[in-house]
Amino acid sequence: MDTPIAELSFEDALKRLEEIVRQLESGEAKLDDAIHLYEEGTRLRQQCAARLDAAQARIEAIRLGPDGRPAGTTPFDAG
């Protein structure tokens, strides 16, 4: 991979992570290669999680007033 992980879009990082999973599941990678793939996959997973957390922090829910009309926004709460 030529592009640093931090510069990949979420979609590109996820696509690369899926490729790594396929390679590891195939069992064809030599041990050293498998270790490097696993380490890269871990960094990609962390990058994807950070991007999702950042996106979630930007999402806001529309708050409705007693009359059912929009009355403002509140931060998104996934919990």
N, C-alpha and C positions, 0 to 999 in steps of 0.2 A: 504494500500500500504506500503510495507516494504522498498523499495528503495527510498532514498531522490530524490526529483524531479530534482535537479541539476545533478544527476548522471545518469538519464535516457537518453537513446538515443532519437533522434528526433522521430523515429518510435514508440518506446515504450510510449513516452509521448503523442503522437498523439492518439495512440490506447487507452490509459487510458482516455484521454479527450473525445474520442468518447463514451466510456463506461459511463462516467459521464453524458454526454448529453442524452444518452438513458435512464438512470435512472431518470434524472430530467424530461424528457419529458413524462415518463410513469405516473408521478404523484403519485407513490406508496411510495416514501420516506417521512418519517415524517419530520416535519418542521425543527427540529434541524439537522437531517441528510442532508436535502436538502441544508441548509445553509453551512454545512461543505463541501458538494460536490461542491457547487458553488465556495467556497473559493479555494478549491483544483483545480477546473477547471480554475480559474483565474490564479493561479500560473503556471499551466501547459501551458496555452495559452501564458503567458509571456515567459516561457522557450522555447516553440516552436518558437516564434517570434524572440527571441535572437539567437537561432540556425540558423534560416533562414537568419537573418541579417549577421551573421558571415560567413555563406557559400557564400552569395552573395558578400561579401567583398573579398573573395578569388578567385572568378571567374574573368577571364580576357577575353577580346575580342581580337581576332586576327586582327591586323591592316594590311591592304593591301597597298602596294606601287603603284605607277602609272602604273607599269607593271603588276599588278594583283598578284604579289607574296607576300607572308608574309613579312612584314617589321617590325614587333614588336607586342607588346601587349599594350592594354590600359585597365584600370579598367572597370569593368562592370558597366553600367548605366541603371538601370531599368526604369528611368524616361523617 
